[in-house]
Amino acid sequence: MSIRNPTNPTNLRPTTQRNEFTAKAPGGGRGGWSVALATLTGNVYLVLGSAVMGVAAAIASWFPGRDWAGVQARLWARGLLRSSGVRLELSYAGGSHAAWREAIGDRPVVYMANHRSLYDIAALLATLDLPVRFLAKRSLFRLPFFGWGLKAAGFVPVDREDRSRAGETFAAATERLASGVSLVVFPEETRSSGPRMRPFQRGGFLLALKGRALVAPVGIRGTGRIRRKGALTVRPQVVELVFGEVVDPAGVGVRGRRSFMLDVERQVGRLAGLRTASDTGETDD
């Protein structure tokens, strides 16, 4: 895997780390038997595993100390990847996870990634350092068991149909950052398809500024091929997570915010191997 950092080509080295907890679907390869088996095990796990995780996370949230609810969410993610025959390959700016993590220190992070599939969530949950939470669609919180777990674990609901609740979402998210919890934001807000990402929205950037958090661009490759939107078929894949250089938005002035947002958007696009809306002049204004 050869990927360049758009701001510093020498800072992102193609040192890929294979993740130890994922594996190909039983049967091997990507032929008909492999797809059939991954479709069966992946869908069964998605239903039953999600129910079990929801209850476990709700119970775990009552126990102090370690981030038990986050641990349950990570176990769910790893189980979904295994049952779907998904294998992860990771690359980091600086050449290793240790060097990349050193740049973060003990500050919370707003991870910004492209979004193509449910498996984006699983891949990130399986690999990011805890504690970390997601901004998720409010409709997911209404699901039996699974929604209970999301609420108990402290995931932040986002209501895209009722923008009047944006202030409530923003307050909850900044509270998480203030407590030292990192957040994952999909700035496109909805899944994209094809060779281009949707325009990035500014909410995640405002969160980082308000919460005094760092911004970490992440490019995700391959999740869109696992399970098409609205389909049941699961196709085993290798998914690449490419973590770009962490940046601090604190020094960005009011006039520089738009430029900073576009720079992060372009960086995510290049890490993911996708064109951005800004490349063709499209914006969210």
Secondary structure as UniProt FT lines:
FT   TURN            9..11
FT   STRAND          17..18
FT   TURN            20..21
FT   TURN            26..27
FT   HELIX           32..60
FT   TURN            61..62
FT   HELIX           68..83
FT   TURN            84..85
FT   STRAND          87..93
FT   HELIX           97..102
FT   TURN            103..106
FT   STRAND          109..113
FT   HELIX           118..127
FT   STRAND          132..137
FT   HELIX           138..142
FT   TURN            144..145
FT   HELIX           146..153
FT   STRAND          156..158
FT   HELIX           163..165
FT   HELIX           166..178
FT   TURN            179..180
FT   STRAND          182..185
FT   TURN            187..188
FT   TURN            194..195
FT   HELIX           203..210
FT   TURN            211..212
FT   STRAND          214..221
FT   HELIX           223..225
FT   TURN            229..230
FT   STRAND          238..243
FT   HELIX           249..251
FT   TURN            254..256
FT   HELIX           257..272
FT   HELIX           277..280
//
